[in-house]
Amino acid sequence: MLFNLAHSLLREAGSVNGYGLFSFLLFFSFFIGVVVWAFRLEKNYLNHMGELPLDSGERPIHSTDSLPSTNYEPRP
């Protein structure tokens, strides 16, 4: 199926300008690169990153303890 797609694209490349073919090849190679990268990730790393939002042992970054108090008196 993939071979047929590539064969038909290259056969009809005369009717497609160079930018269109270049854009398609760039997108396709980037997509294949991301798929290969995703499959090469280690399972332990993925599990660790997946559990980060659920960790309750650490203090949240945006804590209300560090905000200044809003108790101020306006000037008379």
Buried (B, 14 or more C-beta within 10 A) or exposed (E): EEEEEEEEBEEEEEEBEEEEBEEEEEEBEEEEEEEEEEEEEEEEEEEEEEEEEEEEEEEEEEEEEEEEEEEEEEEE
